Amino acid sequence: MSRLTPHHTGRLLHDRARAPTDAELAEIPWLERLTTIERERAVAALKVGDAEAGDHICRFGRPVTYWFGLVDGLLKMSNDDSQGAVITFTGVAPGGWFGEGTVLKHEHYRYNILALRKSRVAGLPVETFDWLLDHSIGFNRFVMHQLNERLGQFIAAREIDRLNSPDLRVARNLAALFHPLLSPNVGGVLRITQQELAYLVGLSRQRVNEALTTLAAKGWIRVEYGGLRVLDLAALRTGGLDAPLKAGMIPP
Protein backbone atom coordinates (compact mmCIF):
# COMPACT_ATOMS: atom_id res chain seq x y z
CA MET A 1 0.00 0.00 0.00
CA SER A 2 1.30 3.48 -0.84
CA ARG A 3 2.08 5.74 2.09
CA LEU A 4 1.11 9.34 2.61
CA THR A 5 4.31 11.36 2.82
CA PRO A 6 4.28 13.83 5.72
CA HIS A 7 5.21 17.42 4.97
CA HIS A 8 8.28 18.48 6.89
CA THR A 9 7.95 22.21 6.31
CA GLY A 10 8.86 24.86 8.84
CA ARG A 11 5.43 26.45 8.64
CA LEU A 12 3.54 25.36 11.74
CA LEU A 13 -0.23 25.32 12.13
CA HIS A 14 -0.23 28.19 14.62
CA ASP A 15 1.50 30.39 12.04
CA ARG A 16 -1.71 30.20 9.98
CA ALA A 17 -4.05 30.57 12.96
CA ARG A 18 -7.01 32.95 12.97
CA ALA A 19 -10.10 33.57 15.03
CA PRO A 20 -12.95 31.13 14.34
CA THR A 21 -16.03 32.20 12.41
CA ASP A 22 -19.53 31.88 13.87
CA ALA A 23 -20.14 28.88 11.62
CA GLU A 24 -16.97 27.18 12.91
CA LEU A 25 -17.91 27.89 16.53
CA ALA A 26 -21.24 26.16 15.88
CA GLU A 27 -19.26 23.00 14.99
CA ILE A 28 -17.53 22.84 18.41
CA PRO A 29 -19.67 20.51 20.54
CA TRP A 30 -18.48 21.44 24.03
CA LEU A 31 -19.15 25.19 23.75
CA GLU A 32 -22.87 24.68 24.33
CA ARG A 33 -22.08 23.22 27.77
CA LEU A 34 -20.46 26.43 29.02
CA THR A 35 -21.96 29.39 30.86
CA THR A 36 -21.91 32.79 29.16
CA ILE A 37 -18.72 33.89 30.94
CA GLU A 38 -16.98 30.57 30.30
CA ARG A 39 -17.96 30.62 26.64
CA GLU A 40 -16.69 34.18 26.17
CA ARG A 41 -13.32 33.22 27.61
CA ALA A 42 -13.09 30.08 25.47
CA VAL A 43 -14.12 31.83 22.25
CA ALA A 44 -11.56 34.59 22.83
CA ALA A 45 -8.80 31.97 23.10
CA LEU A 46 -9.84 29.56 20.32
CA LYS A 47 -7.85 29.55 17.09
CA VAL A 48 -8.51 27.84 13.75
CA GLY A 49 -5.86 26.86 11.22
CA ASP A 50 -5.81 25.16 7.82
CA ALA A 51 -3.72 22.02 7.33
CA GLU A 52 -2.77 20.51 3.98
CA ALA A 53 -2.69 16.76 3.34
CA GLY A 54 0.48 15.42 4.93
CA ASP A 55 0.78 18.20 7.54
CA HIS A 56 1.35 17.21 11.16
CA ILE A 57 -1.04 18.70 13.72
CA CYS A 58 0.84 17.03 16.60
CA ARG A 59 4.31 15.48 16.51
CA PHE A 60 5.74 12.70 18.65
CA GLY A 61 7.97 14.12 21.40
CA ARG A 62 6.78 17.74 21.10
CA PRO A 63 5.38 19.54 24.17
CA VAL A 64 1.61 20.02 24.26
CA THR A 65 0.41 23.60 23.64
CA TYR A 66 -3.20 23.18 22.49
CA TRP A 67 -6.18 20.90 22.86
CA PHE A 68 -7.19 20.23 19.27
CA GLY A 69 -10.45 19.51 17.47
CA LEU A 70 -11.31 18.83 13.84
CA VAL A 71 -13.74 21.27 12.22
CA ASP A 72 -13.56 19.74 8.75
CA GLY A 73 -11.39 17.14 7.05
CA LEU A 74 -9.86 13.84 8.19
CA LEU A 75 -6.93 13.07 10.51
CA LYS A 76 -4.95 9.98 11.51
CA MET A 77 -3.48 9.29 14.96
CA SER A 78 -0.42 7.02 14.86
CA ASN A 79 2.97 6.32 16.44
CA ASP A 80 5.04 6.30 13.25
CA ASP A 81 7.89 8.40 14.68
CA SER A 82 8.28 6.33 17.84
CA GLN A 83 10.32 3.16 18.43
CA GLY A 84 8.74 -0.16 17.51
CA ALA A 85 6.08 -1.25 15.05
CA VAL A 86 3.94 1.40 13.36
CA ILE A 87 0.42 1.47 14.80
CA THR A 88 -2.52 3.59 13.67
CA PHE A 89 -4.53 4.24 16.82
CA THR A 90 -7.60 5.84 15.27
CA GLY A 91 -8.93 8.25 12.70
CA VAL A 92 -10.39 11.61 13.70
CA ALA A 93 -13.56 12.70 11.91
CA PRO A 94 -15.29 16.13 11.93
CA GLY A 95 -16.38 17.27 15.38
CA GLY A 96 -13.78 15.12 17.12
CA TRP A 97 -11.55 16.60 19.84
CA PHE A 98 -8.44 14.71 20.87
CA GLY A 99 -5.39 14.69 23.12
CA GLU A 100 -7.15 15.68 26.34
CA GLY A 101 -5.13 13.10 28.28
CA THR A 102 -1.87 14.67 27.12
CA VAL A 103 -3.17 18.16 27.91
CA LEU A 104 -4.32 17.13 31.38
CA LYS A 105 -0.85 15.82 32.22
CA HIS A 106 1.03 18.58 30.34
CA GLU A 107 3.13 15.87 28.71
CA HIS A 108 4.92 15.58 25.41
CA TYR A 109 2.95 13.92 22.63
CA ARG A 110 3.34 10.15 22.40
CA TYR A 111 1.73 10.01 18.96
CA ASN A 112 1.41 11.91 15.70
CA ILE A 113 -1.71 13.49 14.26
CA LEU A 114 -1.48 13.69 10.47
CA ALA A 115 -3.91 15.35 8.05
CA LEU A 116 -5.02 12.86 5.40
CA ARG A 117 -6.60 15.66 3.36
CA LYS A 118 -6.96 19.42 3.57
CA SER A 119 -8.46 20.04 6.99
CA ARG A 120 -9.51 22.84 9.33
CA VAL A 121 -8.36 22.35 12.90
CA ALA A 122 -9.39 24.29 16.00
CA GLY A 123 -7.10 24.69 18.99
CA LEU A 124 -7.75 25.72 22.59
CA PRO A 125 -4.59 26.85 24.45
CA VAL A 126 -3.55 24.69 27.39
CA GLU A 127 -3.94 27.64 29.76
CA THR A 128 -7.59 28.11 28.79
CA PHE A 129 -8.20 24.36 28.98
CA ASP A 130 -6.86 24.39 32.56
CA TRP A 131 -8.99 27.42 33.46
CA LEU A 132 -12.14 25.72 32.18
CA LEU A 133 -11.33 22.60 34.19
CA ASP A 134 -11.06 24.76 37.32
CA HIS A 135 -14.27 26.73 36.69
CA SER A 136 -16.71 24.83 34.47
CA ILE A 137 -18.77 21.82 35.53
CA GLY A 138 -20.09 21.41 31.98
CA PHE A 139 -16.58 21.36 30.54
CA ASN A 140 -15.44 18.83 33.14
CA ARG A 141 -18.31 16.52 32.24
CA PHE A 142 -17.48 16.76 28.54
CA VAL A 143 -13.81 15.92 29.14
CA MET A 144 -14.76 13.06 31.49
CA HIS A 145 -17.04 11.54 28.85
CA GLN A 146 -14.30 12.02 26.22
CA LEU A 147 -11.77 10.14 28.36
CA ASN A 148 -14.21 7.33 29.07
CA GLU A 149 -15.16 6.88 25.42
CA ARG A 150 -11.55 7.19 24.29
CA LEU A 151 -10.54 4.38 26.66
CA GLY A 152 -13.20 2.16 25.15
CA GLN A 153 -12.06 3.14 21.66
CA PHE A 154 -8.44 2.20 22.33
CA ILE A 155 -9.43 -1.11 23.91
CA ALA A 156 -11.41 -1.82 20.73
CA ALA A 157 -8.38 -0.76 18.66
CA ARG A 158 -6.25 -3.40 20.39
CA GLU A 159 -8.90 -5.97 19.56
CA ILE A 160 -8.87 -4.84 15.92
CA ASP A 161 -5.09 -5.38 15.79
CA ARG A 162 -5.69 -9.07 16.58
CA LEU A 163 -8.43 -9.60 13.99
CA ASN A 164 -7.52 -11.83 11.06
CA SER A 165 -10.55 -10.75 9.04
CA PRO A 166 -9.90 -7.65 6.88
CA ASP A 167 -13.67 -7.20 6.56
CA LEU A 168 -14.01 -6.96 10.33
CA ARG A 169 -11.06 -4.57 10.54
CA VAL A 170 -12.75 -2.23 8.08
CA ALA A 171 -16.10 -2.56 9.88
CA ARG A 172 -14.67 -1.73 13.31
CA ASN A 173 -12.64 1.20 11.98
CA LEU A 174 -15.72 2.63 10.28
CA ALA A 175 -17.67 2.25 13.51
CA ALA A 176 -14.99 4.28 15.31
CA LEU A 177 -15.21 7.07 12.73
CA PHE A 178 -18.99 7.22 13.19
CA HIS A 179 -18.82 7.29 17.01
CA PRO A 180 -21.67 9.65 18.03
CA LEU A 181 -19.77 11.19 20.97
CA LEU A 182 -16.20 11.26 19.64
CA SER A 183 -17.23 12.32 16.11
CA PRO A 184 -20.50 14.16 16.73
CA ASN A 185 -20.56 16.15 13.47
CA VAL A 186 -20.26 13.23 11.05
CA GLY A 187 -23.96 12.42 11.03
CA GLY A 188 -25.01 9.61 8.71
CA VAL A 189 -22.47 10.21 5.93
CA LEU A 190 -18.69 10.38 6.18
CA ARG A 191 -16.78 11.93 3.29
CA ILE A 192 -13.87 9.54 2.82
CA THR A 193 -12.10 7.84 -0.08
CA GLN A 194 -11.04 4.21 -0.23
CA GLN A 195 -7.38 5.28 -0.15
CA GLU A 196 -7.91 7.35 3.00
CA LEU A 197 -9.68 4.43 4.65
CA ALA A 198 -6.81 2.19 3.58
CA TYR A 199 -4.33 4.51 5.35
CA LEU A 200 -6.38 4.23 8.55
CA VAL A 201 -6.99 0.48 8.43
CA GLY A 202 -3.55 -0.57 7.21
CA LEU A 203 -4.78 -2.49 4.17
CA SER A 204 -4.46 -2.00 0.43
CA ARG A 205 -7.10 0.07 -1.35
CA GLN A 206 -8.12 -3.02 -3.31
CA ARG A 207 -8.71 -5.03 -0.12
CA VAL A 208 -10.67 -2.16 1.40
CA ASN A 209 -12.82 -2.12 -1.75
CA GLU A 210 -13.62 -5.80 -1.26
CA ALA A 211 -14.47 -5.26 2.41
CA LEU A 212 -16.79 -2.36 1.60
CA THR A 213 -18.58 -4.54 -0.94
CA THR A 214 -19.09 -7.23 1.71
CA LEU A 215 -20.40 -4.72 4.27
CA ALA A 216 -22.70 -3.11 1.71
CA ALA A 217 -24.09 -6.50 0.68
CA LYS A 218 -24.96 -7.15 4.33
CA GLY A 219 -26.86 -3.87 4.48
CA TRP A 220 -24.55 -2.30 7.06
CA ILE A 221 -23.31 0.56 4.86
CA ARG A 222 -24.06 2.20 1.55
CA VAL A 223 -21.34 3.62 -0.69
CA GLU A 224 -22.36 7.05 -1.97
CA TYR A 225 -20.63 9.60 -4.14
CA GLY A 226 -17.58 10.83 -2.22
CA GLY A 227 -18.31 8.93 0.96
CA LEU A 228 -20.05 6.25 3.02
CA ARG A 229 -23.42 6.12 4.75
CA VAL A 230 -23.82 3.87 7.79
CA LEU A 231 -27.08 1.94 7.87
CA ASP A 232 -26.40 -0.27 10.91
CA LEU A 233 -23.80 1.13 13.33
CA ALA A 234 -24.41 -1.60 15.92
CA ALA A 235 -23.60 -4.29 13.36
CA LEU A 236 -20.36 -2.54 12.40
CA ARG A 237 -19.36 -2.46 16.06
CA THR A 238 -20.25 -5.98 17.14
CA GLY A 239 -21.61 -8.03 14.23
CA GLY A 240 -19.82 -11.17 13.09
CA LEU A 241 -19.18 -11.72 9.40
CA ASP A 242 -20.05 -14.93 7.59
CA ALA A 243 -17.99 -16.33 4.78
CA PRO A 244 -16.88 -13.52 2.44
CA LEU A 245 -19.34 -12.66 -0.30
CA LYS A 246 -18.31 -12.32 -3.91
CA ALA A 247 -16.90 -8.83 -4.22
CA GLY A 248 -18.00 -6.45 -6.94
CA MET A 249 -16.09 -3.31 -7.72
CA ILE A 250 -16.88 -0.02 -6.00
CA PRO A 251 -15.57 3.12 -7.72
CA PRO A 252 -12.56 4.59 -5.84
C-alpha positions in Angstrom: 0.0 0.0 0.0 1.3 3.5 -0.8 2.1 5.7 2.1 1.1 9.3 2.6 4.3 11.4 2.8 4.3 13.8 5.7 5.2 17.4 5.0 8.3 18.5 6.9 8.0 22.2 6.3 8.9 24.9 8.8 5.4 26.4 8.6 3.5 25.4 11.7 -0.2 25.3 12.1 -0.2 28.2 14.6 1.5 30.4 12.0 -1.7 30.2 10.0 -4.0 30.6 13.0 -7.0 32.9 13.0 -10.1 33.6 15.0 -12.9 31.1 14.3 -16.0 32.2 12.4 -19.5 31.9 13.9 -20.1 28.9 11.6 -17.0 27.2 12.9 -17.9 27.9 16.5 -21.2 26.2 15.9 -19.3 23.0 15.0 -17.5 22.8 18.4 -19.7 20.5 20.5 -18.5 21.4 24.0 -19.2 25.2 23.7 -22.9 24.7 24.3 -22.1 23.2 27.8 -20.5 26.4 29.0 -22.0 29.4 30.9 -21.9 32.8 29.2 -18.7 33.9 30.9 -17.0 30.6 30.3 -18.0 30.6 26.6 -16.7 34.2 26.2 -13.3 33.2 27.6 -13.1 30.1 25.5 -14.1 31.8 22.2 -11.6 34.6 22.8 -8.8 32.0 23.1 -9.8 29.6 20.3 -7.9 29.5 17.1 -8.5 27.8 13.8 -5.9 26.9 11.2 -5.8 25.2 7.8 -3.7 22.0 7.3 -2.8 20.5 4.0 -2.7 16.8 3.3 0.5 15.4 4.9 0.8 18.2 7.5 1.4 17.2 11.2 -1.0 18.7 13.7 0.8 17.0 16.6 4.3 15.5 16.5 5.7 12.7 18.6 8.0 14.1 21.4 6.8 17.7 21.1 5.4 19.5 24.2 1.6 20.0 24.3 0.4 23.6 23.6 -3.2 23.2 22.5 -6.2 20.9 22.9 -7.2 20.2 19.3 -10.5 19.5 17.5 -11.3 18.8 13.8 -13.7 21.3 12.2 -13.6 19.7 8.7 -11.4 17.1 7.0 -9.9 13.8 8.2 -6.9 13.1 10.5 -5.0 10.0 11.5 -3.5 9.3 15.0 -0.4 7.0 14.9 3.0 6.3 16.4 5.0 6.3 13.2 7.9 8.4 14.7 8.3 6.3 17.8 10.3 3.2 18.4 8.7 -0.2 17.5 6.1 -1.3 15.0 3.9 1.4 13.4 0.4 1.5 14.8 -2.5 3.6 13.7 -4.5 4.2 16.8 -7.6 5.8 15.3 -8.9 8.3 12.7 -10.4 11.6 13.7 -13.6 12.7 11.9 -15.3 16.1 11.9 -16.4 17.3 15.4 -13.8 15.1 17.1 -11.5 16.6 19.8 -8.4 14.7 20.9 -5.4 14.7 23.1 -7.1 15.7 26.3 -5.1 13.1 28.3 -1.9 14.7 27.1 -3.2 18.2 27.9 -4.3 17.1 31.4 -0.8 15.8 32.2 1.0 18.6 30.3 3.1 15.9 28.7 4.9 15.6 25.4 2.9 13.9 22.6 3.3 10.1 22.4 1.7 10.0 19.0 1.4 11.9 15.7 -1.7 13.5 14.3 -1.5 13.7 10.5 -3.9 15.4 8.0 -5.0 12.9 5.4 -6.6 15.7 3.4 -7.0 19.4 3.6 -8.5 20.0 7.0 -9.5 22.8 9.3 -8.4 22.4 12.9 -9.4 24.3 16.0 -7.1 24.7 19.0 -7.7 25.7 22.6 -4.6 26.9 24.4 -3.6 24.7 27.4 -3.9 27.6 29.8 -7.6 28.1 28.8 -8.2 24.4 29.0 -6.9 24.4 32.6 -9.0 27.4 33.5 -12.1 25.7 32.2 -11.3 22.6 34.2 -11.1 24.8 37.3 -14.3 26.7 36.7 -16.7 24.8 34.5 -18.8 21.8 35.5 -20.1 21.4 32.0 -16.6 21.4 30.5 -15.4 18.8 33.1 -18.3 16.5 32.2 -17.5 16.8 28.5 -13.8 15.9 29.1 -14.8 13.1 31.5 -17.0 11.5 28.8 -14.3 12.0 26.2 -11.8 10.1 28.4 -14.2 7.3 29.1 -15.2 6.9 25.4 -11.5 7.2 24.3 -10.5 4.4 26.7 -13.2 2.2 25.1 -12.1 3.1 21.7 -8.4 2.2 22.3 -9.4 -1.1 23.9 -11.4 -1.8 20.7 -8.4 -0.8 18.7 -6.2 -3.4 20.4 -8.9 -6.0 19.6 -8.9 -4.8 15.9 -5.1 -5.4 15.8 -5.7 -9.1 16.6 -8.4 -9.6 14.0 -7.5 -11.8 11.1 -10.5 -10.7 9.0 -9.9 -7.6 6.9 -13.7 -7.2 6.6 -14.0 -7.0 10.3 -11.1 -4.6 10.5 -12.7 -2.2 8.1 -16.1 -2.6 9.9 -14.7 -1.7 13.3 -12.6 1.2 12.0 -15.7 2.6 10.3 -17.7 2.2 13.5 -15.0 4.3 15.3 -15.2 7.1 12.7 -19.0 7.2 13.2 -18.8 7.3 17.0 -21.7 9.7 18.0 -19.8 11.2 21.0 -16.2 11.3 19.6 -17.2 12.3 16.1 -20.5 14.2 16.7 -20.6 16.1 13.5 -20.3 13.2 11.1 -24.0 12.4 11.0 -25.0 9.6 8.7 -22.5 10.2 5.9 -18.7 10.4 6.2 -16.8 11.9 3.3 -13.9 9.5 2.8 -12.1 7.8 -0.1 -11.0 4.2 -0.2 -7.4 5.3 -0.2 -7.9 7.4 3.0 -9.7 4.4 4.6 -6.8 2.2 3.6 -4.3 4.5 5.4 -6.4 4.2 8.5 -7.0 0.5 8.4 -3.6 -0.6 7.2 -4.8 -2.5 4.2 -4.5 -2.0 0.4 -7.1 0.1 -1.3 -8.1 -3.0 -3.3 -8.7 -5.0 -0.1 -10.7 -2.2 1.4 -12.8 -2.1 -1.8 -13.6 -5.8 -1.3 -14.5 -5.3 2.4 -16.8 -2.4 1.6 -18.6 -4.5 -0.9 -19.1 -7.2 1.7 -20.4 -4.7 4.3 -22.7 -3.1 1.7 -24.1 -6.5 0.7 -25.0 -7.2 4.3 -26.9 -3.9 4.5 -24.6 -2.3 7.1 -23.3 0.6 4.9 -24.1 2.2 1.5 -21.3 3.6 -0.7 -22.4 7.1 -2.0 -20.6 9.6 -4.1 -17.6 10.8 -2.2 -18.3 8.9 1.0 -20.1 6.3 3.0 -23.4 6.1 4.7 -23.8 3.9 7.8 -27.1 1.9 7.9 -26.4 -0.3 10.9 -23.8 1.1 13.3 -24.4 -1.6 15.9 -23.6 -4.3 13.4 -20.4 -2.5 12.4 -19.4 -2.5 16.1 -20.2 -6.0 17.1 -21.6 -8.0 14.2 -19.8 -11.2 13.1 -19.2 -11.7 9.4 -20.1 -14.9 7.6 -18.0 -16.3 4.8 -16.9 -13.5 2.4 -19.3 -12.7 -0.3 -18.3 -12.3 -3.9 -16.9 -8.8 -4.2 -18.0 -6.5 -6.9 -16.1 -3.3 -7.7 -16.9 0.0 -6.0 -15.6 3.1 -7.7 -12.6 4.6 -5.8 
